[in-house]
Amino acid sequence: MRIAAVAQSPAPSGNKEEALVSLDQFRQKLHAQFELAVARGATHLRIKSEELAAPFPRGGSASQHLSCCEMMLEEMRVGDVLGCEQ
C-alpha cells in the first residue's frame, strides 16, 4: 500500500497549558486507518495530520499538529509520499 501523508501547518495557538497527546496515541490512530484501508482493499491512502489530531483535546493546536507530523514522519516507509499544505 502506498501512503500519502499530508502535513498541515495551523497558526500557533500561543497556549502553553494545552493538553498534549502522546505520539503513541497518534500512532495508534494512524495504524487504525491503515487497518481499515487494508480491510477495504485500498492500494492508496491519504492521511491528513488534522484528521489524526482532531479527536484529541486541543486537536487543532499548532503543537498537536507538530507532534502528529513528527510521528507521521517516523512512520514513513519507502514508497510513501509526504505532501505539505499551509
N, CA, C and O atoms as a Maestro MAE file, in Angstrom:
{
 s_m_m2io_version
 :::
 2.0.0
}

f_m_ct {
 s_m_title
 :::
 protein
 m_atom[344] {
  # First column is atom index #
  i_m_mmod_type
  r_m_x_coord
  r_m_y_coord
  r_m_z_coord
  i_m_residue_number
  s_m_chain_name
  s_m_pdb_residue_name
  s_m_pdb_atom_name
  i_m_atomic_number
  :::
  1 25 0.845 -1.167 0.000 1 A "MET " " N  " 7
  2 3 0.000 0.000 0.000 1 A "MET " " CA " 6
  3 2 0.893 1.232 0.000 1 A "MET " " C  " 6
  4 15 1.864 1.294 0.754 1 A "MET " " O  " 8
  5 25 0.575 2.205 -0.832 2 A "ARG " " N  " 7
  6 3 1.284 3.478 -0.860 2 A "ARG " " CA " 6
  7 2 0.533 4.456 0.022 2 A "ARG " " C  " 6
  8 15 -0.696 4.513 -0.006 2 A "ARG " " O  " 8
  9 25 1.266 5.216 0.794 3 A "ILE " " N  " 7
  10 3 0.663 6.153 1.736 3 A "ILE " " CA " 6
  11 2 1.030 7.578 1.335 3 A "ILE " " C  " 6
  12 15 2.191 7.868 1.047 3 A "ILE " " O  " 8
  13 25 0.062 8.444 1.317 4 A "ALA " " N  " 7
  14 3 0.320 9.864 1.112 4 A "ALA " " CA " 6
  15 2 -0.036 10.573 2.408 4 A "ALA " " C  " 6
  16 15 -1.207 10.636 2.783 4 A "ALA " " O  " 8
  17 25 0.949 11.096 3.079 5 A "ALA " " N  " 7
  18 3 0.719 11.814 4.332 5 A "ALA " " CA " 6
  19 2 0.739 13.306 4.046 5 A "ALA " " C  " 6
  20 15 1.657 13.808 3.399 5 A "ALA " " O  " 8
  21 25 -0.242 13.990 4.513 6 A "VAL " " N  " 7
  22 3 -0.325 15.422 4.290 6 A "VAL " " CA " 6
  23 2 -0.194 16.140 5.631 6 A "VAL " " C  " 6
  24 15 -1.037 15.985 6.515 6 A "VAL " " O  " 8
  25 25 0.845 16.907 5.766 7 A "ALA " " N  " 7
  26 3 1.069 17.669 6.990 7 A "ALA " " CA " 6
  27 2 0.558 19.077 6.772 7 A "ALA " " C  " 6
  28 15 0.924 19.734 5.798 7 A "ALA " " O  " 8
  29 25 -0.278 19.536 7.669 8 A "GLN " " N  " 7
  30 3 -0.822 20.880 7.559 8 A "GLN " " CA " 6
  31 2 -0.281 21.733 8.687 8 A "GLN " " C  " 6
  32 15 -0.059 21.245 9.795 8 A "GLN " " O  " 8
  33 25 -0.073 22.989 8.409 9 A "SER " " N  " 7
  34 3 0.512 23.899 9.390 9 A "SER " " CA " 6
  35 2 -0.499 24.921 9.870 9 A "SER " " C  " 6
  36 15 -0.739 25.917 9.189 9 A "SER " " O  " 8
  37 25 -1.102 24.690 11.042 10 A "PRO " " N  " 7
  38 3 -2.037 25.665 11.586 10 A "PRO " " CA " 6
  39 2 -1.288 26.835 12.209 10 A "PRO " " C  " 6
  40 15 -0.083 26.754 12.450 10 A "PRO " " O  " 8
  41 25 -1.995 27.904 12.465 11 A "ALA " " N  " 7
  42 3 -1.394 29.053 13.138 11 A "ALA " " CA " 6
  43 2 -1.081 28.680 14.585 11 A "ALA " " C  " 6
  44 15 -1.860 27.966 15.217 11 A "ALA " " O  " 8
  45 25 0.041 29.149 15.117 12 A "PRO " " N  " 7
  46 3 0.371 28.853 16.516 12 A "PRO " " CA " 6
  47 2 -0.709 29.381 17.458 12 A "PRO " " C  " 6
  48 15 -1.254 30.466 17.258 12 A "PRO " " O  " 8
  49 25 -1.006 28.590 18.487 13 A "SER " " N  " 7
  50 3 -2.066 28.980 19.421 13 A "SER " " CA " 6
  51 2 -1.553 29.873 20.548 13 A "SER " " C  " 6
  52 15 -2.308 30.679 21.094 13 A "SER " " O  " 8
  53 25 -0.281 29.734 20.896 14 A "GLY " " N  " 7
  54 3 0.281 30.526 21.982 14 A "GLY " " CA " 6
  55 2 -0.126 30.039 23.361 14 A "GLY " " C  " 6
  56 15 0.253 30.658 24.354 14 A "GLY " " O  " 8
  57 25 -0.883 28.951 23.461 15 A "ASN " " N  " 7
  58 3 -1.356 28.434 24.741 15 A "ASN " " CA " 6
  59 2 -0.402 27.360 25.234 15 A "ASN " " C  " 6
  60 15 -0.390 26.252 24.698 15 A "ASN " " O  " 8
  61 25 0.396 27.669 26.246 16 A "LYS " " N  " 7
  62 3 1.391 26.716 26.743 16 A "LYS " " CA " 6
  63 2 0.804 25.688 27.690 16 A "LYS " " C  " 6
  64 15 1.484 24.729 28.054 16 A "LYS " " O  " 8
  65 25 -0.457 25.870 28.100 17 A "GLU " " N  " 7
  66 3 -1.072 24.961 29.055 17 A "GLU " " CA " 6
  67 2 -1.956 23.910 28.382 17 A "GLU " " C  " 6
  68 15 -2.659 23.164 29.063 17 A "GLU " " O  " 8
  69 25 -1.923 23.848 27.070 18 A "GLU " " N  " 7
  70 3 -2.807 22.911 26.384 18 A "GLU " " CA " 6
  71 2 -2.422 21.464 26.689 18 A "GLU " " C  " 6
  72 15 -1.253 21.150 26.915 18 A "GLU " " O  " 8
  73 25 -3.418 20.606 26.689 19 A "ALA " " N  " 7
  74 3 -3.185 19.184 26.950 19 A "ALA " " CA " 6
  75 2 -2.445 18.572 25.761 19 A "ALA " " C  " 6
  76 15 -2.837 18.765 24.610 19 A "ALA " " O  " 8
  77 25 -1.395 17.850 26.044 20 A "LEU " " N  " 7
  78 3 -0.621 17.232 24.976 20 A "LEU " " CA " 6
  79 2 -1.016 15.773 24.812 20 A "LEU " " C  " 6
  80 15 -1.280 15.067 25.786 20 A "LEU " " O  " 8
  81 25 -1.049 15.348 23.582 21 A "VAL " " N  " 7
  82 3 -1.355 13.968 23.252 21 A "VAL " " CA " 6
  83 2 -0.040 13.281 22.934 21 A "VAL " " C  " 6
  84 15 0.823 13.870 22.284 21 A "VAL " " O  " 8
  85 25 0.124 12.056 23.376 22 A "SER " " N  " 7
  86 3 1.385 11.362 23.148 22 A "SER " " CA " 6
  87 2 1.498 10.910 21.694 22 A "SER " " C  " 6
  88 15 0.496 10.730 21.001 22 A "SER " " O  " 8
  89 25 2.723 10.734 21.258 23 A "LEU " " N  " 7
  90 3 2.962 10.238 19.907 23 A "LEU " " CA " 6
  91 2 2.334 8.861 19.733 23 A "LEU " " C  " 6
  92 15 1.877 8.524 18.640 23 A "LEU " " O  " 8
  93 25 2.305 8.064 20.794 24 A "ASP " " N  " 7
  94 3 1.699 6.737 20.706 24 A "ASP " " CA " 6
  95 2 0.202 6.815 20.408 24 A "ASP " " C  " 6
  96 15 -0.336 5.964 19.699 24 A "ASP " " O  " 8
  97 25 -0.473 7.836 20.950 25 A "GLN " " N  " 7
  98 3 -1.899 7.989 20.665 25 A "GLN " " CA " 6
  99 2 -2.121 8.320 19.187 25 A "GLN " " C  " 6
  100 15 -3.028 7.780 18.554 25 A "GLN " " O  " 8
  101 25 -1.291 9.206 18.645 26 A "PHE " " N  " 7
  102 3 -1.379 9.497 17.219 26 A "PHE " " CA " 6
  103 2 -1.048 8.246 16.395 26 A "PHE " " C  " 6
  104 15 -1.716 7.948 15.404 26 A "PHE " " O  " 8
  105 25 -0.017 7.528 16.817 27 A "ARG " " N  " 7
  106 3 0.418 6.327 16.099 27 A "ARG " " CA " 6
  107 2 -0.697 5.274 16.078 27 A "ARG " " C  " 6
  108 15 -0.921 4.640 15.047 27 A "ARG " " O  " 8
  109 25 -1.393 5.083 17.195 28 A "GLN " " N  " 7
  110 3 -2.497 4.119 17.248 28 A "GLN " " CA " 6
  111 2 -3.595 4.500 16.263 28 A "GLN " " C  " 6
  112 15 -4.146 3.643 15.572 28 A "GLN " " O  " 8
  113 25 -3.906 5.776 16.203 29 A "LYS " " N  " 7
  114 3 -4.937 6.249 15.281 29 A "LYS " " CA " 6
  115 2 -4.495 6.053 13.827 29 A "LYS " " C  " 6
  116 15 -5.298 5.669 12.976 29 A "LYS " " O  " 8
  117 25 -3.224 6.318 13.550 30 A "LEU " " N  " 7
  118 3 -2.679 6.119 12.206 30 A "LEU " " CA " 6
  119 2 -2.765 4.649 11.800 30 A "LEU " " C  " 6
  120 15 -3.199 4.332 10.693 30 A "LEU " " O  " 8
  121 25 -2.353 3.762 12.690 31 A "HIS " " N  " 7
  122 3 -2.380 2.330 12.378 31 A "HIS " " CA " 6
  123 2 -3.810 1.809 12.217 31 A "HIS " " C  " 6
  124 15 -4.050 0.887 11.437 31 A "HIS " " O  " 8
  125 25 -4.749 2.392 12.945 32 A "ALA " " N  " 7
  126 3 -6.154 2.016 12.773 32 A "ALA " " CA " 6
  127 2 -6.623 2.379 11.364 32 A "ALA " " C  " 6
  128 15 -7.381 1.629 10.749 32 A "ALA " " O  " 8
  129 25 -6.171 3.533 10.851 33 A "GLN " " N  " 7
  130 3 -6.525 3.908 9.479 33 A "GLN " " CA " 6
  131 2 -5.893 2.955 8.477 33 A "GLN " " C  " 6
  132 15 -6.515 2.618 7.470 33 A "GLN " " O  " 8
  133 25 -4.662 2.515 8.738 34 A "PHE " " N  " 7
  134 3 -4.017 1.527 7.870 34 A "PHE " " CA " 6
  135 2 -4.837 0.235 7.817 34 A "PHE " " C  " 6
  136 15 -5.082 -0.321 6.747 34 A "PHE " " O  " 8
  137 25 -5.254 -0.226 8.997 35 A "GLU " " N  " 7
  138 3 -6.020 -1.473 9.071 35 A "GLU " " CA " 6
  139 2 -7.338 -1.373 8.315 35 A "GLU " " C  " 6
  140 15 -7.729 -2.315 7.626 35 A "GLU " " O  " 8
  141 25 -8.027 -0.242 8.437 36 A "LEU " " N  " 7
  142 3 -9.275 -0.041 7.702 36 A "LEU " " CA " 6
  143 2 -9.031 -0.034 6.194 36 A "LEU " " C  " 6
  144 15 -9.812 -0.602 5.431 36 A "LEU " " O  " 8
  145 25 -7.948 0.609 5.773 37 A "ALA " " N  " 7
  146 3 -7.629 0.662 4.340 37 A "ALA " " CA " 6
  147 2 -7.312 -0.722 3.798 37 A "ALA " " C  " 6
  148 15 -7.742 -1.072 2.699 37 A "ALA " " O  " 8
  149 25 -6.571 -1.505 4.551 38 A "VAL " " N  " 7
  150 3 -6.240 -2.872 4.132 38 A "VAL " " CA " 6
  151 2 -7.509 -3.711 4.036 38 A "VAL " " C  " 6
  152 15 -7.684 -4.476 3.088 38 A "VAL " " O  " 8
  153 25 -8.388 -3.566 5.014 39 A "ALA " " N  " 7
  154 3 -9.650 -4.316 5.015 39 A "ALA " " CA " 6
  155 2 -10.512 -3.956 3.804 39 A "ALA " " C  " 6
  156 15 -11.239 -4.805 3.288 39 A "ALA " " O  " 8
  157 25 -10.437 -2.702 3.349 40 A "ARG " " N  " 7
  158 3 -11.185 -2.261 2.169 40 A "ARG " " CA " 6
  159 2 -10.494 -2.647 0.875 40 A "ARG " " C  " 6
  160 15 -11.080 -2.526 -0.201 40 A "ARG " " O  " 8
  161 25 -9.259 -3.110 0.966 41 A "GLY " " N  " 7
  162 3 -8.502 -3.464 -0.233 41 A "GLY " " CA " 6
  163 2 -7.887 -2.256 -0.919 41 A "GLY " " C  " 6
  164 15 -7.556 -2.318 -2.103 41 A "GLY " " O  " 8
  165 25 -7.730 -1.163 -0.191 42 A "ALA " " N  " 7
  166 3 -7.175 0.063 -0.773 42 A "ALA " " CA " 6
  167 2 -5.700 -0.118 -1.116 42 A "ALA " " C  " 6
  168 15 -4.961 -0.795 -0.401 42 A "ALA " " O  " 8
  169 25 -5.288 0.490 -2.211 43 A "THR " " N  " 7
  170 3 -3.876 0.473 -2.591 43 A "THR " " CA " 6
  171 2 -3.216 1.814 -2.312 43 A "THR " " C  " 6
  172 15 -1.989 1.915 -2.311 43 A "THR " " O  " 8
  173 25 -4.023 2.850 -2.076 44 A "HIS " " N  " 7
  174 3 -3.532 4.176 -1.731 44 A "HIS " " CA " 6
  175 2 -4.354 4.709 -0.559 44 A "HIS " " C  " 6
  176 15 -5.539 4.405 -0.426 44 A "HIS " " O  " 8
  177 25 -3.714 5.498 0.273 45 A "LEU " " N  " 7
  178 3 -4.386 6.067 1.426 45 A "LEU " " CA " 6
  179 2 -3.835 7.467 1.657 45 A "LEU " " C  " 6
  180 15 -2.623 7.656 1.759 45 A "LEU " " O  " 8
  181 25 -4.725 8.439 1.740 46 A "ARG " " N  " 7
  182 3 -4.309 9.815 2.041 46 A "ARG " " CA " 6
  183 2 -4.707 10.119 3.484 46 A "ARG " " C  " 6
  184 15 -5.870 9.985 3.865 46 A "ARG " " O  " 8
  185 25 -3.725 10.527 4.269 47 A "ILE " " N  " 7
  186 3 -3.952 10.813 5.680 47 A "ILE " " CA " 6
  187 2 -3.513 12.242 5.956 47 A "ILE " " C  " 6
  188 15 -2.393 12.631 5.626 47 A "ILE " " O  " 8
  189 25 -4.396 13.018 6.560 48 A "LYS " " N  " 7
  190 3 -4.073 14.390 6.937 48 A "LYS " " CA " 6
  191 2 -3.814 14.457 8.433 48 A "LYS " " C  " 6
  192 15 -4.532 13.853 9.229 48 A "LYS " " O  " 8
  193 25 -2.779 15.201 8.803 49 A "SER " " N  " 7
  194 3 -2.456 15.329 10.225 49 A "SER " " CA " 6
  195 2 -3.635 15.907 11.002 49 A "SER " " C  " 6
  196 15 -3.867 15.519 12.146 49 A "SER " " O  " 8
  197 25 -4.379 16.827 10.398 50 A "GLU " " N  " 7
  198 3 -5.516 17.422 11.118 50 A "GLU " " CA " 6
  199 2 -6.589 16.387 11.420 50 A "GLU " " C  " 6
  200 15 -7.294 16.510 12.422 50 A "GLU " " O  " 8
  201 25 -6.728 15.368 10.574 51 A "GLU " " N  " 7
  202 3 -7.710 14.315 10.816 51 A "GLU " " CA " 6
  203 2 -7.278 13.416 11.972 51 A "GLU " " C  " 6
  204 15 -8.114 12.934 12.737 51 A "GLU " " O  " 8
  205 25 -5.983 13.197 12.095 52 A "LEU " " N  " 7
  206 3 -5.487 12.378 13.204 52 A "LEU " " CA " 6
  207 2 -5.585 13.141 14.521 52 A "LEU " " C  " 6
  208 15 -5.880 12.550 15.560 52 A "LEU " " O  " 8
  209 25 -5.342 14.437 14.485 53 A "ALA " " N  " 7
  210 3 -5.302 15.236 15.716 53 A "ALA " " CA " 6
  211 2 -6.678 15.697 16.185 53 A "ALA " " C  " 6
  212 15 -6.867 15.952 17.374 53 A "ALA " " O  " 8
  213 25 -7.633 15.806 15.278 54 A "ALA " " N  " 7
  214 3 -8.937 16.408 15.594 54 A "ALA " " CA " 6
  215 2 -9.657 15.819 16.811 54 A "ALA " " C  " 6
  216 15 -10.182 16.589 17.615 54 A "ALA " " O  " 8
  217 25 -9.709 14.497 16.986 55 A "PRO " " N  " 7
  218 3 -10.489 13.952 18.111 55 A "PRO " " CA " 6
  219 2 -9.891 14.199 19.500 55 A "PRO " " C  " 6
  220 15 -10.574 14.021 20.508 55 A "PRO " " O  " 8
  221 25 -8.647 14.600 19.554 56 A "PHE " " N  " 7
  222 3 -7.977 14.778 20.836 56 A "PHE " " CA " 6
  223 2 -8.175 16.198 21.368 56 A "PHE " " C  " 6
  224 15 -8.449 17.117 20.596 56 A "PHE " " O  " 8
  225 25 -8.038 16.380 22.687 57 A "PRO " " N  " 7
  226 3 -8.122 17.733 23.243 57 A "PRO " " CA " 6
  227 2 -7.101 18.644 22.566 57 A "PRO " " C  " 6
  228 15 -5.950 18.258 22.358 57 A "PRO " " O  " 8
  229 25 -7.528 19.834 22.231 58 A "ARG " " N  " 7
  230 3 -6.658 20.809 21.563 58 A "ARG " " CA " 6
  231 2 -6.153 20.290 20.224 58 A "ARG " " C  " 6
  232 15 -5.059 20.653 19.792 58 A "ARG " " O  " 8
  233 25 -6.936 19.450 19.566 59 A "GLY " " N  " 7
  234 3 -6.515 18.828 18.310 59 A "GLY " " CA " 6
  235 2 -6.130 19.788 17.214 59 A "GLY " " C  " 6
  236 15 -5.369 19.431 16.316 59 A "GLY " " O  " 8
  237 25 -6.646 21.009 17.272 60 A "GLY " " N  " 7
  238 3 -6.326 21.973 16.240 60 A "GLY " " CA " 6
  239 2 -5.129 22.844 16.542 60 A "GLY " " C  " 6
  240 15 -4.793 23.725 15.751 60 A "GLY " " O  " 8
  241 25 -4.481 22.620 17.664 61 A "SER " " N  " 7
  242 3 -3.372 23.490 18.052 61 A "SER " " CA " 6
  243 2 -2.115 23.193 17.247 61 A "SER " " C  " 6
  244 15 -1.926 22.089 16.735 61 A "SER " " O  " 8
  245 25 -1.274 24.194 17.152 62 A "ALA " " N  " 7
  246 3 -0.025 24.053 16.399 62 A "ALA " " CA " 6
  247 2 0.870 22.966 16.994 62 A "ALA " " C  " 6
  248 15 1.467 22.186 16.253 62 A "ALA " " O  " 8
  249 25 0.970 22.908 18.322 63 A "SER " " N  " 7
  250 3 1.861 21.917 18.936 63 A "SER " " CA " 6
  251 2 1.350 20.496 18.699 63 A "SER " " C  " 6
  252 15 2.145 19.572 18.526 63 A "SER " " O  " 8
  253 25 0.026 20.316 18.691 64 A "GLN " " N  " 7
  254 3 -0.530 18.987 18.422 64 A "GLN " " CA " 6
  255 2 -0.229 18.576 16.984 64 A "GLN " " C  " 6
  256 15 0.127 17.426 16.725 64 A "GLN " " O  " 8
  257 25 -0.370 19.512 16.053 65 A "HIS " " N  " 7
  258 3 -0.075 19.202 14.657 65 A "HIS " " CA " 6
  259 2 1.404 18.879 14.473 65 A "HIS " " C  " 6
  260 15 1.752 17.973 13.715 65 A "HIS " " O  " 8
  261 25 2.266 19.606 15.154 66 A "LEU " " N  " 7
  262 3 3.697 19.324 15.040 66 A "LEU " " CA " 6
  263 2 4.013 17.933 15.572 66 A "LEU " " C  " 6
  264 15 4.787 17.198 14.960 66 A "LEU " " O  " 8
  265 25 3.425 17.567 16.701 67 A "SER " " N  " 7
  266 3 3.641 16.231 17.259 67 A "SER " " CA " 6
  267 2 3.125 15.163 16.308 67 A "SER " " C  " 6
  268 15 3.784 14.148 16.082 67 A "SER " " O  " 8
  269 25 1.951 15.396 15.758 68 A "CYS " " N  " 7
  270 3 1.356 14.442 14.834 68 A "CYS " " CA " 6
  271 2 2.224 14.302 13.579 68 A "CYS " " C  " 6
  272 15 2.456 13.190 13.104 68 A "CYS " " O  " 8
  273 25 2.696 15.416 13.051 69 A "CYS " " N  " 7
  274 3 3.556 15.377 11.861 69 A "CYS " " CA " 6
  275 2 4.866 14.656 12.151 69 A "CYS " " C  " 6
  276 15 5.376 13.920 11.306 69 A "CYS " " O  " 8
  277 25 5.409 14.868 13.343 70 A "GLU " " N  " 7
  278 3 6.635 14.184 13.754 70 A "GLU " " CA " 6
  279 2 6.434 12.670 13.732 70 A "GLU " " C  " 6
  280 15 7.272 11.929 13.216 70 A "GLU " " O  " 8
  281 25 5.318 12.222 14.295 71 A "MET " " N  " 7
  282 3 5.014 10.797 14.314 71 A "MET " " CA " 6
  283 2 4.826 10.269 12.900 71 A "MET " " C  " 6
  284 15 5.311 9.185 12.573 71 A "MET " " O  " 8
  285 25 4.122 11.030 12.051 72 A "MET " " N  " 7
  286 3 3.891 10.584 10.677 72 A "MET " " CA " 6
  287 2 5.215 10.423 9.930 72 A "MET " " C  " 6
  288 15 5.379 9.481 9.155 72 A "MET " " O  " 8
  289 25 6.156 11.335 10.159 73 A "LEU " " N  " 7
  290 3 7.473 11.220 9.529 73 A "LEU " " CA " 6
  291 2 8.206 9.973 10.007 73 A "LEU " " C  " 6
  292 15 8.859 9.290 9.219 73 A "LEU " " O  " 8
  293 25 8.096 9.679 11.297 74 A "GLU " " N  " 7
  294 3 8.735 8.473 11.842 74 A "GLU " " CA " 6
  295 2 8.157 7.202 11.226 74 A "GLU " " C  " 6
  296 15 8.871 6.213 11.065 74 A "GLU " " O  " 8
  297 25 6.884 7.222 10.885 75 A "GLU " " N  " 7
  298 3 6.194 6.046 10.361 75 A "GLU " " CA " 6
  299 2 6.345 5.869 8.847 75 A "GLU " " C  " 6
  300 15 5.937 4.842 8.306 75 A "GLU " " O  " 8
  301 25 6.922 6.848 8.165 76 A "MET " " N  " 7
  302 3 7.045 6.751 6.707 76 A "MET " " CA " 6
  303 2 7.957 5.597 6.309 76 A "MET " " C  " 6
  304 15 8.946 5.292 6.975 76 A "MET " " O  " 8
  305 25 7.584 4.970 5.197 77 A "ARG " " N  " 7
  306 3 8.342 3.856 4.640 77 A "ARG " " CA " 6
  307 2 8.643 4.150 3.170 77 A "ARG " " C  " 6
  308 15 8.081 5.083 2.596 77 A "ARG " " O  " 8
  309 25 9.524 3.360 2.566 78 A "VAL " " N  " 7
  310 3 9.859 3.522 1.146 78 A "VAL " " CA " 6
  311 2 8.574 3.466 0.327 78 A "VAL " " C  " 6
  312 15 7.752 2.567 0.502 78 A "VAL " " O  " 8
  313 25 8.415 4.426 -0.558 79 A "GLY " " N  " 7
  314 3 7.224 4.479 -1.398 79 A "GLY " " CA " 6
  315 2 6.155 5.419 -0.880 79 A "GLY " " C  " 6
  316 15 5.244 5.777 -1.625 79 A "GLY " " O  " 8
  317 25 6.242 5.833 0.394 80 A "ASP " " N  " 7
  318 3 5.282 6.775 0.952 80 A "ASP " " CA " 6
  319 2 5.599 8.169 0.390 80 A "ASP " " C  " 6
  320 15 6.738 8.458 0.025 80 A "ASP " " O  " 8
  321 25 4.595 9.003 0.329 81 A "VAL " " N  " 7
  322 3 4.760 10.359 -0.208 81 A "VAL " " CA " 6
  323 2 4.320 11.353 0.858 81 A "VAL " " C  " 6
  324 15 3.283 11.163 1.492 81 A "VAL " " O  " 8
  325 25 5.097 12.406 1.060 82 A "LEU " " N  " 7
  326 3 4.752 13.449 2.007 82 A "LEU " " CA " 6
  327 2 4.385 14.702 1.238 82 A "LEU " " C  " 6
  328 15 5.150 15.172 0.396 82 A "LEU " " O  " 8
  329 25 3.222 15.235 1.527 83 A "GLY " " N  " 7
  330 3 2.793 16.498 0.960 83 A "GLY " " CA " 6
  331 2 2.675 17.506 2.069 83 A "GLY " " C  " 6
  332 15 2.553 17.129 3.234 83 A "GLY " " O  " 8
  333 25 2.706 18.776 1.737 84 A "CYS " " N  " 7
  334 3 2.585 19.810 2.748 84 A "CYS " " CA " 6
  335 2 1.598 20.848 2.261 84 A "CYS " " C  " 6
  336 15 1.720 21.377 1.157 84 A "CYS " " O  " 8
  337 25 0.610 21.132 3.108 85 A "GLU " " N  " 7
  338 3 -0.366 22.180 2.827 85 A "GLU " " CA " 6
  339 2 -0.251 23.224 3.909 85 A "GLU " " C  " 6
  340 15 -0.123 22.889 5.087 85 A "GLU " " O  " 8
  341 25 -0.296 24.489 3.526 86 A "GLN " " N  " 7
  342 3 -0.228 25.564 4.518 86 A "GLN " " CA " 6
  343 2 -1.418 26.453 4.412 86 A "GLN " " C  " 6
  344 15 -1.537 27.417 5.168 86 A "GLN " " O  " 8
  :::
 }
 m_bond[343] {
  # First column is bond index #
  i_m_from
  i_m_to
  i_m_order
  :::
  1 1 2 1
  2 2 3 1
  3 3 4 2
  4 3 5 1
  5 5 6 1
  6 6 7 1
  7 7 8 2
  8 7 9 1
  9 9 10 1
  10 10 11 1
  11 11 12 2
  12 11 13 1
  13 13 14 1
  14 14 15 1
  15 15 16 2
  16 15 17 1
  17 17 18 1
  18 18 19 1
  19 19 20 2
  20 19 21 1
  21 21 22 1
  22 22 23 1
  23 23 24 2
  24 23 25 1
  25 25 26 1
  26 26 27 1
  27 27 28 2
  28 27 29 1
  29 29 30 1
  30 30 31 1
  31 31 32 2
  32 31 33 1
  33 33 34 1
  34 34 35 1
  35 35 36 2
  36 35 37 1
  37 37 38 1
  38 38 39 1
  39 39 40 2
  40 39 41 1
  41 41 42 1
  42 42 43 1
  43 43 44 2
  44 43 45 1
  45 45 46 1
  46 46 47 1
  47 47 48 2
  48 47 49 1
  49 49 50 1
  50 50 51 1
  51 51 52 2
  52 51 53 1
  53 53 54 1
  54 54 55 1
  55 55 56 2
  56 55 57 1
  57 57 58 1
  58 58 59 1
  59 59 60 2
  60 59 61 1
  61 61 62 1
  62 62 63 1
  63 63 64 2
  64 63 65 1
  65 65 66 1
  66 66 67 1
  67 67 68 2
  68 67 69 1
  69 69 70 1
  70 70 71 1
  71 71 72 2
  72 71 73 1
  73 73 74 1
  74 74 75 1
  75 75 76 2
  76 75 77 1
  77 77 78 1
  78 78 79 1
  79 79 80 2
  80 79 81 1
  81 81 82 1
  82 82 83 1
  83 83 84 2
  84 83 85 1
  85 85 86 1
  86 86 87 1
  87 87 88 2
  88 87 89 1
  89 89 90 1
  90 90 91 1
  91 91 92 2
  92 91 93 1
  93 93 94 1
  94 94 95 1
  95 95 96 2
  96 95 97 1
  97 97 98 1
  98 98 99 1
  99 99 100 2
  100 99 101 1
  101 101 102 1
  102 102 103 1
  103 103 104 2
  104 103 105 1
  105 105 106 1
  106 106 107 1
  107 107 108 2
  108 107 109 1
  109 109 110 1
  110 110 111 1
  111 111 112 2
  112 111 113 1
  113 113 114 1
  114 114 115 1
  115 115 116 2
  116 115 117 1
  117 117 118 1
  118 118 119 1
  119 119 120 2
  120 119 121 1
  121 121 122 1
  122 122 123 1
  123 123 124 2
  124 123 125 1
  125 125 126 1
  126 126 127 1
  127 127 128 2
  128 127 129 1
  129 129 130 1
  130 130 131 1
  131 131 132 2
  132 131 133 1
  133 133 134 1
  134 134 135 1
  135 135 136 2
  136 135 137 1
  137 137 138 1
  138 138 139 1
  139 139 140 2
  140 139 141 1
  141 141 142 1
  142 142 143 1
  143 143 144 2
  144 143 145 1
  145 145 146 1
  146 146 147 1
  147 147 148 2
  148 147 149 1
  149 149 150 1
  150 150 151 1
  151 151 152 2
  152 151 153 1
  153 153 154 1
  154 154 155 1
  155 155 156 2
  156 155 157 1
  157 157 158 1
  158 158 159 1
  159 159 160 2
  160 159 161 1
  161 161 162 1
  162 162 163 1
  163 163 164 2
  164 163 165 1
  165 165 166 1
  166 166 167 1
  167 167 168 2
  168 167 169 1
  169 169 170 1
  170 170 171 1
  171 171 172 2
  172 171 173 1
  173 173 174 1
  174 174 175 1
  175 175 176 2
  176 175 177 1
  177 177 178 1
  178 178 179 1
  179 179 180 2
  180 179 181 1
  181 181 182 1
  182 182 183 1
  183 183 184 2
  184 183 185 1
  185 185 186 1
  186 186 187 1
  187 187 188 2
  188 187 189 1
  189 189 190 1
  190 190 191 1
  191 191 192 2
  192 191 193 1
  193 193 194 1
  194 194 195 1
  195 195 196 2
  196 195 197 1
  197 197 198 1
  198 198 199 1
  199 199 200 2
  200 199 201 1
  201 201 202 1
  202 202 203 1
  203 203 204 2
  204 203 205 1
  205 205 206 1
  206 206 207 1
  207 207 208 2
  208 207 209 1
  209 209 210 1
  210 210 211 1
  211 211 212 2
  212 211 213 1
  213 213 214 1
  214 214 215 1
  215 215 216 2
  216 215 217 1
  217 217 218 1
  218 218 219 1
  219 219 220 2
  220 219 221 1
  221 221 222 1
  222 222 223 1
  223 223 224 2
  224 223 225 1
  225 225 226 1
  226 226 227 1
  227 227 228 2
  228 227 229 1
  229 229 230 1
  230 230 231 1
  231 231 232 2
  232 231 233 1
  233 233 234 1
  234 234 235 1
  235 235 236 2
  236 235 237 1
  237 237 238 1
  238 238 239 1
  239 239 240 2
  240 239 241 1
  241 241 242 1
  242 242 243 1
  243 243 244 2
  244 243 245 1
  245 245 246 1
  246 246 247 1
  247 247 248 2
  248 247 249 1
  249 249 250 1
  250 250 251 1
  251 251 252 2
  252 251 253 1
  253 253 254 1
  254 254 255 1
  255 255 256 2
  256 255 257 1
  257 257 258 1
  258 258 259 1
  259 259 260 2
  260 259 261 1
  261 261 262 1
  262 262 263 1
  263 263 264 2
  264 263 265 1
  265 265 266 1
  266 266 267 1
  267 267 268 2
  268 267 269 1
  269 269 270 1
  270 270 271 1
  271 271 272 2
  272 271 273 1
  273 273 274 1
  274 274 275 1
  275 275 276 2
  276 275 277 1
  277 277 278 1
  278 278 279 1
  279 279 280 2
  280 279 281 1
  281 281 282 1
  282 282 283 1
  283 283 284 2
  284 283 285 1
  285 285 286 1
  286 286 287 1
  287 287 288 2
  288 287 289 1
  289 289 290 1
  290 290 291 1
  291 291 292 2
  292 291 293 1
  293 293 294 1
  294 294 295 1
  295 295 296 2
  296 295 297 1
  297 297 298 1
  298 298 299 1
  299 299 300 2
  300 299 301 1
  301 301 302 1
  302 302 303 1
  303 303 304 2
  304 303 305 1
  305 305 306 1
  306 306 307 1
  307 307 308 2
  308 307 309 1
  309 309 310 1
  310 310 311 1
  311 311 312 2
  312 311 313 1
  313 313 314 1
  314 314 315 1
  315 315 316 2
  316 315 317 1
  317 317 318 1
  318 318 319 1
  319 319 320 2
  320 319 321 1
  321 321 322 1
  322 322 323 1
  323 323 324 2
  324 323 325 1
  325 325 326 1
  326 326 327 1
  327 327 328 2
  328 327 329 1
  329 329 330 1
  330 330 331 1
  331 331 332 2
  332 331 333 1
  333 333 334 1
  334 334 335 1
  335 335 336 2
  336 335 337 1
  337 337 338 1
  338 338 339 1
  339 339 340 2
  340 339 341 1
  341 341 342 1
  342 342 343 1
  343 343 344 2
  :::
 }
}
